[in-house]
C-alpha cells in the first residue's frame, strides 16, 4: 500500500516538530530544569508522536475505505476517531 505523499509530508512535519521538542526536553534535563516543566514537555512530545502515528494509520485506512461507491473517506474524521481511542 502506498500512502499519500501529501499526507506523509504532513506526518513528517509533525515528527520534525516532535524531534525539536524532544531535543528541548533533553536540554532541560541536562540543565536541571524543574521536574514539572520536564514532564509537561515530555507529555507534549508524546502527544505529537501519537498524532503522527494515528495520521499514518488513518491514511492507510483511508486508502482501504475509499471506493467509487461511497466516495472518499474523510481524513480528519478518521484521525479524530483514532484519537478518541487514545
PEJO-V167566 format. One record per residue. RES is the residue in one letter. SS is DSSP state (A for helix, B for strand, O for the rest). PHI is phi as a letter, one per 30 degrees, with the letter a starting at -180 (NA if undefined). Layout:
# PEJO-V167566
res->(RES RES)
ss->(SS SS)
phi->(PHI PHI)
This chain:
# PEJO-V167566
res->(X X X X X X X X X X X X X X X X X X X X X X X X X X X X X X X X X X X X X X X X X X X X X X X X X X X X X X X X X X X X X X X X X X X X X X X X X X X X X X X X X X X X X X)
ss->(O O O O A A A A A A A A A A A A A A A A A A A A A A A A A A O O O O A A A A A A A A A A A A A A A A A A A A A A A A A A A A A A A O B O O O B O O O A A A A A A A A A A A O)
phi->(NA c d e e d d d d d d d d d d d d d d d d d d d d e d d d d c i d e e d d d d d d d d d d d d d d e d d d d d d d d d d d e d d d d a d d c i d d d d d d d d d d d d d d d)
